[in-house]
Amino acid sequence: HVAGYALALDMTERGLQNDAKKAGMPWSLAKGLDTFCPLSDLIPASAVPDCSRLELWLTVDGAPRQRASTALMLFPVPKLIAFLSTQLTLEAGDLILTGTPEGVGP
């Protein structure tokens, strides 16, 4: 059961990430700082007629940064959910982040 859809920003602190990579260390901390995964309000699944054709965009201070469509994803959203549900126990409230559209920052 899918309750709804939301957008999340999976942030990375590139300086920490690069330092950790150079040191041969895990770079998990570069992705896990406070406030590093802001999440939009949930859009109920009933309000989304086709999750495989959603337009997604990000603006920062009114300037466009990213724009893409779920139609461009390698795997359709329902297929991703079906696959993950065979590998993981998905429970109410779980989030699935699918990746970044074209235009990820430096």
Residue frames as qw, qx, qy, qz and C-alpha x, y, z in Angstrom:
[[0.000, 0.888, 0.459, 0.000, 0.00, 0.00, 0.00],
 [0.396, 0.199, 0.001, 0.896, 1.35, 3.43, -0.96],
 [0.121, -0.715, -0.508, 0.464, 0.05, 6.24, 1.24],
 [0.242, 0.953, 0.099, -0.153, 1.45, 9.01, -0.91],
 [0.730, 0.362, 0.041, 0.579, 4.36, 10.68, -2.61],
 [0.268, -0.931, 0.016, 0.246, 6.78, 13.38, -1.53],
 [0.603, 0.668, -0.253, 0.356, 10.01, 14.97, -2.65],
 [0.717, -0.638, 0.050, 0.277, 13.16, 14.66, -0.57],
 [0.356, 0.849, -0.361, 0.147, 16.49, 16.40, -0.95],
 [0.934, -0.232, -0.027, 0.270, 19.26, 13.91, -0.27],
 [0.069, 0.963, -0.248, 0.076, 21.97, 16.43, 0.60],
 [0.894, -0.017, -0.105, 0.436, 25.73, 15.78, 0.61],
 [0.226, -0.928, 0.210, 0.209, 28.46, 17.89, 2.20],
 [0.811, 0.547, -0.161, 0.132, 30.99, 17.55, -0.62],
 [0.081, 0.761, -0.556, 0.324, 33.99, 18.67, 1.46],
 [0.625, -0.372, 0.616, -0.302, 33.42, 15.94, 4.05],
 [0.933, 0.275, 0.199, -0.122, 32.69, 13.42, 1.32],
 [0.620, 0.697, -0.318, 0.172, 35.88, 14.21, -0.60],
 [0.147, -0.676, 0.640, -0.335, 38.03, 14.15, 2.57],
 [0.785, -0.179, 0.528, -0.269, 36.58, 10.76, 3.57],
 [0.892, 0.450, 0.019, -0.030, 37.11, 9.32, 0.09],
 [0.379, 0.755, -0.480, 0.238, 40.76, 10.48, 0.05],
 [0.300, -0.526, 0.700, -0.379, 41.29, 8.86, 3.45],
 [0.403, 0.052, -0.895, -0.183, 39.66, 5.61, 2.31],
 [0.127, 0.139, 0.751, -0.633, 36.96, 6.05, 4.93],
 [0.092, 0.601, 0.784, 0.124, 33.19, 5.70, 4.68],
 [0.055, 0.139, 0.069, 0.986, 31.50, 8.96, 3.74],
 [0.242, -0.584, -0.770, -0.082, 28.17, 8.32, 5.44],
 [0.244, -0.592, -0.374, 0.670, 28.56, 11.37, 7.68],
 [0.066, -0.151, 0.319, 0.933, 28.65, 13.60, 4.60],
 [0.298, -0.313, -0.670, -0.604, 25.08, 12.50, 3.90],
 [0.499, -0.507, -0.702, 0.030, 23.75, 12.42, 7.45],
 [0.179, 0.028, -0.344, 0.921, 24.15, 15.85, 9.01],
 [0.136, 0.550, 0.623, -0.539, 21.22, 17.54, 10.73],
 [0.399, 0.679, 0.141, -0.600, 18.67, 18.91, 8.22],
 [0.053, -0.423, 0.716, 0.553, 20.27, 17.01, 5.31],
 [0.017, 0.220, 0.908, 0.355, 17.12, 15.26, 4.08],
 [0.342, 0.231, 0.271, -0.870, 14.28, 17.79, 4.01],
 [0.135, 0.297, 0.925, 0.197, 10.99, 16.28, 2.90],
 [0.262, -0.188, -0.262, -0.910, 8.02, 17.94, 1.24],
 [0.620, 0.014, 0.422, -0.661, 4.46, 17.52, 2.39],
 [0.321, 0.066, 0.936, 0.131, 2.96, 14.15, 1.50],
 [0.491, 0.178, -0.308, -0.796, 0.69, 14.13, -1.56],
 [0.715, 0.008, 0.607, -0.347, -1.94, 11.42, -1.04],
 [0.288, -0.066, 0.859, 0.418, -1.68, 8.56, -3.54],
 [0.331, 0.628, 0.700, -0.076, -5.31, 9.18, -4.47],
 [0.161, 0.898, 0.034, -0.407, -4.29, 12.63, -5.79],
 [0.080, -0.568, 0.676, 0.462, -1.62, 11.14, -8.10],
 [0.846, 0.338, 0.079, -0.405, -3.27, 9.53, -11.14],
 [0.916, 0.336, -0.120, 0.182, -0.01, 8.16, -12.62],
 [0.537, -0.769, 0.256, 0.234, 3.16, 8.09, -10.53],
 [0.739, 0.018, 0.439, 0.510, 5.11, 7.06, -13.64],
 [0.349, 0.577, 0.330, 0.661, 4.52, 10.46, -15.27],
 [0.333, -0.873, -0.261, 0.242, 5.16, 13.05, -12.57],
 [0.410, 0.709, -0.120, 0.561, 7.02, 16.26, -13.28],
 [0.670, -0.593, -0.213, 0.393, 9.50, 17.08, -10.51],
 [0.390, 0.703, -0.069, 0.590, 11.37, 20.34, -10.04],
 [0.585, -0.540, -0.280, 0.536, 13.50, 22.21, -7.56],
 [0.226, 0.815, 0.019, 0.533, 13.98, 25.95, -7.29],
 [0.582, -0.376, -0.331, 0.641, 16.33, 27.76, -4.92],
 [0.088, -0.539, -0.119, 0.829, 15.42, 31.37, -4.19],
 [0.533, 0.670, 0.184, -0.482, 13.17, 31.28, -7.24],
 [0.271, 0.627, -0.627, -0.375, 15.90, 30.05, -9.60],
 [0.968, 0.094, -0.067, -0.224, 15.39, 26.63, -11.25],
 [0.266, -0.628, 0.731, 0.028, 17.99, 24.02, -10.28],
 [0.173, -0.062, 0.969, 0.164, 16.53, 20.69, -11.36],
 [0.687, 0.259, 0.071, -0.675, 13.62, 19.51, -13.52],
 [0.082, 0.187, -0.953, -0.222, 12.81, 15.95, -14.51],
 [0.763, -0.073, -0.139, -0.627, 10.01, 13.46, -14.88],
 [0.647, -0.255, 0.694, -0.185, 9.48, 10.07, -13.29],
 [0.862, 0.470, 0.102, -0.161, 8.91, 8.88, -16.87],
 [0.453, 0.746, -0.477, 0.106, 12.69, 9.21, -17.37],
 [0.547, -0.544, 0.606, -0.194, 13.59, 6.89, -14.49],
 [0.176, 0.346, -0.897, -0.210, 15.33, 3.62, -15.37],
 [0.172, -0.260, -0.950, 0.035, 12.61, 1.66, -13.56],
 [0.349, -0.567, -0.338, -0.665, 8.98, 2.72, -13.08],
 [0.292, -0.440, 0.491, -0.693, 7.99, 3.61, -9.51],
 [0.884, -0.169, 0.093, -0.427, 5.59, 0.63, -9.12],
 [0.881, 0.251, -0.374, 0.145, 8.35, -1.76, -10.26],
 [0.226, 0.498, -0.568, 0.615, 10.79, -0.26, -7.73],
 [0.556, -0.363, 0.375, -0.647, 8.27, -0.67, -4.92],
 [0.963, 0.017, -0.103, -0.248, 7.46, -4.23, -5.97],
 [0.715, 0.365, -0.496, 0.331, 11.15, -5.18, -6.07],
 [0.005, 0.483, -0.553, 0.678, 11.99, -3.53, -2.75],
 [0.728, -0.298, 0.215, -0.578, 9.06, -5.26, -1.08],
 [0.966, 0.072, -0.247, -0.022, 10.62, -8.63, -1.97],
 [0.618, 0.347, -0.446, 0.547, 13.96, -7.62, -0.42],
 [0.069, 0.184, -0.479, 0.856, 12.95, -5.50, 2.59],
 [0.138, -0.596, -0.767, 0.192, 10.15, -5.31, 5.09],
 [0.004, 0.334, 0.143, 0.931, 8.31, -2.13, 4.17],
 [0.188, -0.523, -0.737, 0.384, 6.14, -0.70, 6.92],
 [0.015, 0.905, 0.385, 0.180, 3.74, 2.22, 7.21],
 [0.256, -0.944, 0.088, 0.189, 5.73, 5.43, 7.26],
 [0.691, -0.203, 0.423, 0.551, 8.77, 4.04, 5.42],
 [0.316, 0.841, -0.133, -0.419, 10.25, 6.26, 2.74],
 [0.802, 0.147, 0.405, 0.413, 11.83, 5.11, -0.52],
 [0.061, 0.833, -0.224, -0.502, 14.24, 7.60, -2.06],
 [0.868, 0.394, 0.294, 0.069, 14.85, 6.77, -5.70],
 [0.656, 0.002, 0.249, 0.713, 17.78, 8.96, -6.66],
 [0.047, -0.654, -0.006, 0.755, 18.60, 12.28, -8.21],
 [0.641, 0.702, 0.310, 0.033, 17.38, 13.53, -11.57],
 [0.627, 0.394, 0.095, 0.665, 19.75, 15.10, -14.04],
 [0.030, 0.815, 0.001, 0.579, 21.37, 18.25, -12.77],
 [0.747, -0.565, -0.235, 0.259, 22.85, 17.17, -9.43],
 [0.083, -0.978, 0.189, 0.001, 25.18, 19.78, -7.96],
 [0.460, 0.656, -0.571, 0.178, 28.99, 19.66, -8.07]]
